[in-house]
Amino acid sequence: MRKISPEALEFASLLQPGDGLAWGQAAAEPLTLTRALMAQRQGLSGIHAFCGIGWADTLDPAYTDALRFTSYCGTARNRLLQAAGQLDILPVHYSGLEAALAPRVDVLLIQIAEGRIPGTFSFSLACEYLAPLVKSARLVIAELNSQAPSTPGMVTITRDEIDILVPVCRALPLPPEAKGDAVQARIAERIAALIPEGAILQVGLGALPEAILSRLHHHRHLGLHSGLFTEGMAGLIHAGVVDNSTKAAARGVSVTGLITGGEAAWALAQETDLIRLAPTSYTHALPVLAALPKLVAINAGLEVDLTGQVNSEVAAGAYVGAIGGGTDFARGAAASAGGLPLLALPSARRGRDGRLISAIVPALGGPVSLSRADAGVIVTEEGVADLRGQPFAERALRLIRVAHPELREDLSREARDRGLLRPHHLRRD
């Protein structure tokens, strides 16, 4: 391991033409390293960069004059690259992201903290797909940030696994503010009512998951096993709502791959052993998820067709979402004893012309991110549609009931025209 200052970092002497790079996402991005990479990009040749969720200014279309960007998602600042036609998408389930990245990544840039065991480092805010890349990448450049929390993990990093260490003292970026609305509040209330005592939760990122978490303060003995850990989760731990007491493995501990929460989550990670980072091969593994009792997986979609297929990736022709871990956790919750695979979305949105655009559709306008075979319970502000074990006709009827009231008649007509509903189905309804 070689220790250098940020000023001494010269990527032209470290990278080879055509190298593939990857780095941590959200607040786990090693900003000292990635900003230096952007500043020095003109001296590099044919570099491909894989980025996850981008919160910082390093994802800018201006930098595509010398770098090529790939991601699994079109969220946050990734949308700037997507809108400029400068973002390629790697369409894989999150459980398969580790294997997909290993042959593509020659150089890993990572933010770490001092480990709790002498001679080791902590993954700090993100372990997930980074953990195997520490071992497989040709070159590992680590930003040792004294302001990053030292988080317990299922795996640690040894000094022998770091090639270049760059000590810094840099503030962590706060997550973007997630503002909810009245529709999301109604969806959150419906979902909170479905979550049983003792459930183990997985949620995604954004205003709706935070609204759901804020409505769980009267629950007891909840657990957390999630791809990401948010500020709302930290609040539930402080309130005694989450104690992880129903788990057989990692009892008493919240397991996650990525901490996306802000200061409350960072302090909890630094000061306690209540959050444990794990690689994606554990957080998203079907046998691990199936063994969790009452696993409630809460994910979002952009649209659902009348048979239960979900598009969570593309809206109006733009890649704005992700496949992510939706299928992994839907299948895990379906296999869990007492588990509940939930998918939440507003029933409709307003177009630029003020017209209502339904999220319950006859046919998807984008790809099938979650198959109809994996469809679980669809929740909108209008109601709950349990599609599990239901044939096409019953699925269509249940989804029409949770569609926007002004759009139900058109959906019924489309369902009839497509042969999903017959006259006797409508008479029964």
C-alpha positions as CSV (number, residue, x, y, z in Angstrom):
1,M,0.0,0.0,0.0
2,R,1.3,3.4,-1.0
3,K,0.1,6.5,0.7
4,I,-0.1,9.8,-1.2
5,S,-1.7,13.2,-0.9
6,P,-4.7,14.2,-3.1
7,E,-2.4,16.7,-4.9
8,A,0.0,13.9,-5.9
9,L,-2.7,11.9,-7.5
10,E,-2.0,11.5,-11.3
11,F,-4.4,9.3,-13.1
12,A,-2.5,9.4,-16.3
13,S,0.3,7.4,-14.7
14,L,-2.1,5.0,-13.0
15,L,-4.7,4.1,-15.7
16,Q,-4.2,2.2,-18.9
17,P,-6.0,3.0,-22.2
18,G,-9.5,1.4,-22.2
19,D,-9.6,0.8,-18.4
20,G,-13.0,0.3,-16.8
21,L,-13.5,2.2,-13.5
22,A,-16.2,2.0,-10.8
23,W,-16.8,3.8,-7.6
24,G,-19.3,3.9,-4.7
25,Q,-22.6,5.6,-5.1
26,A,-24.6,8.4,-3.3
27,A,-22.7,9.6,-0.2
28,A,-20.2,6.7,-0.6
29,E,-18.7,8.3,-3.7
30,P,-15.0,9.1,-3.1
31,L,-15.4,12.7,-4.2
32,T,-11.7,13.7,-3.9
33,L,-10.9,10.9,-6.3
34,T,-13.7,11.3,-8.8
35,R,-13.3,15.1,-9.0
36,A,-9.6,14.6,-9.7
37,L,-10.5,12.1,-12.3
38,M,-12.8,14.6,-14.0
39,A,-10.2,17.4,-13.8
40,Q,-7.6,15.1,-15.4
41,R,-9.8,13.4,-17.9
42,Q,-8.2,15.0,-21.0
43,G,-5.0,13.2,-20.4
44,L,-6.7,9.8,-20.4
45,S,-7.7,7.4,-23.2
46,G,-10.8,5.4,-23.7
47,I,-11.9,5.3,-20.0
48,H,-15.2,3.7,-19.2
49,A,-16.8,4.6,-15.8
50,F,-19.5,2.7,-14.0
51,C,-21.5,4.9,-11.5
52,G,-24.5,4.1,-9.3
53,I,-26.8,6.8,-7.9
54,G,-25.1,10.1,-8.4
55,W,-25.6,12.9,-5.9
56,A,-22.5,15.0,-6.7
57,D,-21.3,17.3,-9.5
58,T,-19.1,14.6,-11.1
59,L,-21.9,13.3,-13.2
60,D,-22.0,16.1,-15.8
61,P,-22.5,15.8,-19.5
62,A,-19.5,18.1,-20.0
63,Y,-17.2,15.3,-18.9
64,T,-18.4,12.9,-21.6
65,D,-15.9,14.6,-24.0
66,A,-13.3,12.2,-22.6
67,L,-15.2,9.6,-20.4
68,R,-18.0,7.1,-21.1
69,F,-20.6,6.5,-18.4
70,T,-22.6,3.3,-17.6
71,S,-25.0,2.8,-14.7
72,Y,-27.7,0.4,-13.5
73,C,-30.1,3.4,-13.0
74,G,-31.3,6.7,-14.3
75,T,-32.0,8.3,-11.0
76,A,-30.7,11.5,-9.4
77,R,-28.0,13.3,-11.4
78,N,-27.7,10.3,-13.7
79,R,-30.8,11.9,-15.5
80,L,-28.5,14.7,-16.7
81,L,-26.4,12.2,-18.6
82,Q,-29.4,10.3,-19.8
83,A,-31.1,13.5,-21.1
84,A,-27.9,14.3,-23.0
85,G,-27.8,10.8,-24.5
86,Q,-24.5,10.0,-22.7
87,L,-25.6,7.3,-20.3
88,D,-25.5,3.6,-21.1
89,I,-27.5,1.2,-19.0
90,L,-26.5,-2.2,-17.6
91,P,-29.8,-4.0,-17.3
92,V,-29.3,-6.6,-14.6
93,H,-31.0,-7.6,-11.4
94,Y,-29.2,-6.1,-8.4
95,S,-28.3,-9.6,-7.2
96,G,-26.4,-10.1,-10.5
97,L,-24.6,-6.7,-10.4
98,E,-21.4,-8.0,-8.7
99,A,-20.9,-10.7,-11.4
100,A,-21.7,-8.3,-14.2
101,L,-19.2,-5.7,-13.0
102,A,-16.2,-7.9,-12.1
103,P,-15.0,-8.4,-15.7
104,R,-15.6,-4.7,-16.6
105,V,-13.8,-3.0,-13.7
106,D,-10.0,-2.7,-13.8
107,V,-9.7,0.1,-11.3
108,L,-11.8,0.7,-8.2
109,L,-12.2,4.1,-6.5
110,I,-13.5,3.7,-3.0
111,Q,-14.2,5.8,0.1
112,I,-13.3,4.0,3.4
113,A,-12.9,4.7,7.1
114,E,-10.6,3.3,9.7
115,G,-11.7,-0.2,10.7
116,R,-12.7,-1.2,14.2
117,I,-10.2,-4.0,14.1
118,P,-6.5,-2.9,14.0
119,G,-5.0,-3.3,10.5
120,T,-8.4,-3.1,8.7
121,F,-10.6,-0.5,7.0
122,S,-14.3,-0.1,7.1
123,F,-16.5,0.1,4.0
124,S,-18.1,3.0,5.9
125,L,-21.3,3.9,3.8
126,A,-21.3,1.2,1.1
127,C,-20.2,-2.4,0.8
128,E,-22.7,-3.9,-1.7
129,Y,-21.2,-4.5,-5.1
130,L,-17.9,-2.8,-4.1
131,A,-16.7,-5.7,-1.8
132,P,-15.9,-8.3,-4.6
133,L,-14.3,-5.5,-6.7
134,V,-11.8,-4.9,-4.0
135,K,-10.5,-8.4,-4.7
136,S,-10.9,-8.5,-8.5
137,A,-9.8,-5.1,-9.6
138,R,-6.2,-4.6,-10.9
139,L,-5.9,-1.4,-8.9
140,V,-7.7,-0.2,-5.8
141,I,-7.4,3.5,-4.9
142,A,-9.0,4.3,-1.6
143,E,-9.9,7.7,-0.2
144,L,-9.6,7.4,3.6
145,N,-12.0,10.0,4.8
146,S,-11.7,10.9,8.5
147,Q,-15.3,12.2,8.4
148,A,-16.8,9.0,7.1
149,P,-18.3,6.7,9.8
150,S,-16.6,3.4,10.7
151,T,-19.4,0.9,10.2
152,P,-19.4,-2.8,11.3
153,G,-19.5,-5.1,8.3
154,M,-19.7,-8.7,7.4
155,V,-16.5,-8.1,5.4
156,T,-13.6,-5.7,6.0
157,I,-10.7,-4.4,3.9
158,T,-7.1,-5.2,4.8
159,R,-4.2,-2.9,4.1
160,D,-2.9,-5.5,1.6
161,E,-6.0,-5.0,-0.5
162,I,-5.4,-1.3,-1.0
163,D,-2.8,-0.2,-3.6
164,I,-3.0,3.6,-3.1
165,L,-4.3,5.3,0.0
166,V,-5.3,9.0,-0.2
167,P,-6.1,10.4,3.3
168,V,-8.6,13.3,3.3
169,C,-10.9,15.1,5.7
170,R,-14.1,15.9,3.7
171,A,-17.7,16.5,4.6
172,L,-20.2,13.9,3.3
173,P,-22.9,15.0,0.9
174,L,-26.4,15.0,2.4
175,P,-29.1,13.1,0.6
176,P,-31.4,15.2,-1.7
177,E,-34.5,16.4,0.1
178,A,-37.4,14.0,-0.5
179,K,-40.7,15.9,-0.6
180,G,-43.9,14.0,-0.4
181,D,-47.4,14.9,-1.4
182,A,-51.0,14.1,-0.4
183,V,-51.2,11.1,-2.8
184,Q,-48.1,9.6,-1.4
185,A,-49.4,10.1,2.1
186,R,-52.5,8.1,1.3
187,I,-50.4,5.3,-0.2
188,A,-48.2,5.3,2.8
189,E,-51.1,5.0,5.2
190,R,-52.5,2.0,3.2
191,I,-49.1,0.3,3.2
192,A,-48.5,1.0,6.9
193,A,-51.8,-0.7,7.7
194,L,-50.6,-3.9,5.8
195,I,-47.4,-4.3,7.8
196,P,-47.7,-6.8,10.6
197,E,-46.0,-6.6,14.0
198,G,-42.6,-8.3,13.9
199,A,-42.2,-7.8,10.1
200,I,-38.7,-7.4,8.6
201,L,-38.7,-4.5,6.1
202,Q,-37.0,-3.7,2.8
203,V,-37.8,-0.3,1.2
204,G,-36.4,1.7,-1.6
205,L,-35.2,5.3,-1.9
206,G,-37.3,8.5,-2.1
207,A,-40.2,10.4,-0.6
208,L,-42.7,7.6,-0.6
209,P,-40.6,5.1,1.4
210,E,-39.8,7.8,3.9
211,A,-43.5,8.6,4.2
212,I,-44.2,4.9,4.9
213,L,-41.5,4.7,7.6
214,S,-42.8,7.8,9.3
215,R,-46.2,6.0,9.8
216,L,-44.7,2.9,11.6
217,H,-44.0,4.5,15.0
218,H,-46.9,2.5,16.6
219,H,-45.5,-0.8,15.3
220,R,-43.3,-3.0,17.5
221,H,-40.4,-5.5,17.0
222,L,-39.8,-4.6,13.4
223,G,-36.6,-5.6,11.6
224,L,-34.6,-4.3,8.7
225,H,-32.9,-6.2,5.9
226,S,-32.6,-3.8,2.9
227,G,-30.4,-2.9,0.1
228,L,-30.2,0.6,1.5
229,F,-30.6,2.3,4.9
230,T,-32.4,5.6,5.1
231,E,-32.8,8.4,7.6
232,G,-36.3,7.2,8.4
233,M,-34.9,3.8,9.4
234,A,-32.5,5.5,11.9
235,G,-35.6,7.2,13.4
236,L,-37.4,3.9,13.9
237,I,-34.3,2.4,15.7
238,H,-34.1,5.4,18.0
239,A,-37.8,5.1,18.8
240,G,-37.4,1.4,19.7
241,V,-39.8,0.4,16.9
242,V,-37.0,-1.5,15.1
243,D,-35.2,-4.0,17.3
244,N,-34.5,-6.9,14.8
245,S,-35.6,-9.3,17.5
246,T,-37.4,-11.7,15.1
247,K,-34.4,-12.6,13.0
248,A,-32.6,-16.0,13.4
249,A,-29.5,-14.6,11.7
250,A,-28.1,-11.1,12.5
251,R,-30.5,-10.8,15.5
252,G,-30.6,-7.3,16.8
253,V,-28.9,-5.9,13.8
254,S,-30.1,-4.0,10.7
255,V,-28.4,-5.4,7.6
256,T,-27.9,-3.2,4.5
257,G,-25.5,-2.7,1.6
258,L,-25.7,1.1,1.3
259,I,-26.4,3.9,3.8
260,T,-28.3,6.7,2.1
261,G,-29.5,8.4,5.2
262,G,-28.0,11.6,6.5
263,E,-26.5,12.7,9.8
264,A,-28.7,10.5,12.1
265,A,-27.9,7.4,10.1
266,W,-24.1,8.2,10.0
267,A,-24.0,8.8,13.8
268,L,-25.9,5.5,14.4
269,A,-23.4,3.7,12.2
270,Q,-20.4,5.3,13.9
271,E,-21.5,5.1,17.5
272,T,-23.3,1.7,17.7
273,D,-23.2,-1.8,16.3
274,L,-26.8,-1.7,15.2
275,I,-26.1,-1.4,11.5
276,R,-24.1,-4.0,9.6
277,L,-22.9,-3.5,6.1
278,A,-23.0,-6.6,3.8
279,P,-22.2,-7.4,0.1
280,T,-25.0,-7.7,-2.4
281,S,-24.3,-11.4,-2.6
282,Y,-25.9,-11.5,0.9
283,T,-28.4,-8.7,1.0
284,H,-30.1,-9.8,-2.2
285,A,-29.6,-13.5,-2.0
286,L,-32.9,-15.5,-2.4
287,P,-32.0,-18.2,0.3
288,V,-31.2,-15.4,2.8
289,L,-34.4,-13.5,2.0
290,A,-36.6,-16.6,2.1
291,A,-35.3,-17.5,5.5
292,L,-36.4,-14.1,7.0
293,P,-39.8,-14.4,8.7
294,K,-42.5,-11.9,7.6
295,L,-40.3,-10.2,5.0
296,V,-42.2,-7.1,3.7
297,A,-40.6,-5.8,0.5
298,I,-41.8,-2.4,-0.5
299,N,-40.8,-1.2,-4.0
300,A,-42.0,1.3,-6.5
301,G,-43.0,1.2,-10.1
302,L,-43.8,3.6,-12.9
303,E,-46.7,1.6,-14.4
304,V,-48.5,-1.7,-14.1
305,D,-50.4,-3.4,-16.9
306,L,-53.7,-5.2,-16.4
307,T,-52.0,-8.6,-16.0
308,G,-49.5,-7.4,-13.3
309,Q,-46.4,-6.7,-15.3
310,V,-44.4,-3.8,-14.0
311,N,-42.3,-1.2,-15.7
312,S,-39.9,0.5,-13.2
313,E,-37.4,1.8,-15.7
314,V,-38.7,4.0,-18.5
315,A,-41.1,7.0,-18.5
316,A,-42.0,8.9,-21.7
317,G,-39.1,7.2,-23.5
318,A,-36.5,8.3,-20.9
319,Y,-34.6,5.9,-18.7
320,V,-35.4,7.3,-15.2
321,G,-35.6,4.3,-12.9
322,A,-33.9,0.9,-12.6
323,I,-34.5,-2.8,-12.5
324,G,-32.6,-2.7,-9.2
325,G,-33.5,-5.2,-6.5
326,G,-37.2,-5.2,-7.1
327,T,-37.4,-8.7,-8.5
328,D,-34.9,-10.0,-5.9
329,F,-36.9,-8.8,-3.0
330,A,-40.3,-9.6,-4.5
331,R,-39.3,-13.2,-4.9
332,G,-37.7,-13.2,-1.4
333,A,-40.8,-11.9,0.2
334,A,-43.0,-14.3,-1.7
335,A,-40.8,-17.2,-0.4
336,S,-40.7,-15.8,3.2
337,A,-43.1,-17.3,5.8
338,G,-45.7,-14.6,6.2
339,G,-43.9,-12.4,3.7
340,L,-45.5,-9.7,1.7
341,P,-44.3,-8.4,-1.7
342,L,-45.7,-4.8,-2.1
343,L,-45.4,-2.5,-5.1
344,A,-46.5,1.1,-4.6
345,L,-47.3,3.8,-7.1
346,P,-49.8,6.7,-7.6
347,S,-52.8,5.7,-9.7
348,A,-52.2,8.5,-12.2
349,R,-50.2,11.6,-12.9
350,R,-50.8,14.8,-14.8
351,G,-49.2,15.3,-18.2
352,R,-47.8,18.6,-19.3
353,D,-51.1,19.4,-20.9
354,G,-53.0,18.7,-17.6
355,R,-54.4,15.4,-18.9
356,L,-54.6,12.5,-16.5
357,I,-52.1,9.7,-17.4
358,S,-53.0,6.3,-15.7
359,A,-50.3,4.2,-14.0
360,I,-52.6,1.2,-14.5
361,V,-52.4,0.6,-18.2
362,P,-53.6,-1.9,-20.8
363,A,-50.0,-2.3,-22.1
364,L,-46.7,-1.1,-20.7
365,G,-45.0,1.9,-22.4
366,G,-41.6,0.6,-21.3
367,P,-39.9,-2.7,-20.5
368,V,-41.1,-5.5,-18.2
369,S,-39.0,-4.9,-15.1
370,L,-41.1,-7.3,-12.9
371,S,-42.8,-10.2,-14.6
372,R,-46.5,-11.0,-14.0
373,A,-45.4,-14.3,-12.4
374,D,-43.7,-12.2,-9.7
375,A,-46.6,-9.8,-9.2
376,G,-47.6,-9.4,-5.6
377,V,-49.7,-6.7,-3.9
378,I,-50.2,-3.4,-5.8
379,V,-51.0,-0.4,-3.7
380,T,-52.2,3.0,-5.0
381,E,-53.9,5.8,-3.1
382,E,-57.2,4.3,-4.3
383,G,-56.8,0.9,-2.7
384,V,-55.0,-2.5,-2.5
385,A,-54.9,-5.1,-5.3
386,D,-53.6,-8.5,-4.2
387,L,-52.7,-10.3,-7.5
388,R,-51.0,-13.3,-5.9
389,G,-52.4,-16.6,-7.3
390,Q,-55.0,-14.8,-9.4
391,P,-55.8,-15.4,-13.1
392,F,-55.9,-12.6,-15.7
393,A,-59.5,-11.7,-15.4
394,E,-59.4,-11.3,-11.6
395,R,-56.1,-9.3,-11.9
396,A,-57.6,-6.9,-14.3
397,L,-60.7,-6.4,-12.2
398,R,-58.6,-5.8,-9.0
399,L,-56.3,-3.4,-10.8
400,I,-59.1,-1.4,-12.3
401,R,-60.6,-0.9,-8.8
402,V,-57.4,0.7,-7.6
403,A,-57.0,2.9,-10.8
404,H,-57.9,6.5,-10.8
405,P,-61.8,6.8,-10.7
406,E,-61.9,8.9,-13.8
407,L,-59.9,6.3,-15.8
408,R,-61.6,3.1,-14.7
409,E,-64.2,3.0,-17.5
410,D,-61.6,3.4,-20.2
411,L,-59.5,0.6,-18.6
412,S,-62.6,-1.7,-18.4
413,R,-63.2,-1.1,-22.1
414,E,-59.6,-1.8,-23.0
415,A,-59.7,-5.0,-20.9
416,R,-62.8,-6.2,-22.8
417,D,-61.2,-5.4,-26.1
418,R,-58.1,-7.3,-25.2
419,G,-60.1,-10.3,-24.1
420,L,-59.0,-10.1,-20.5
421,L,-62.6,-9.5,-19.3
422,R,-65.8,-11.1,-20.6
423,P,-69.4,-9.9,-19.9
424,H,-69.8,-12.4,-17.1
425,H,-66.8,-11.0,-15.3
426,L,-68.2,-7.5,-15.4
427,R,-71.6,-8.7,-14.2
428,R,-70.0,-10.3,-11.2
429,D,-68.0,-7.2,-10.5
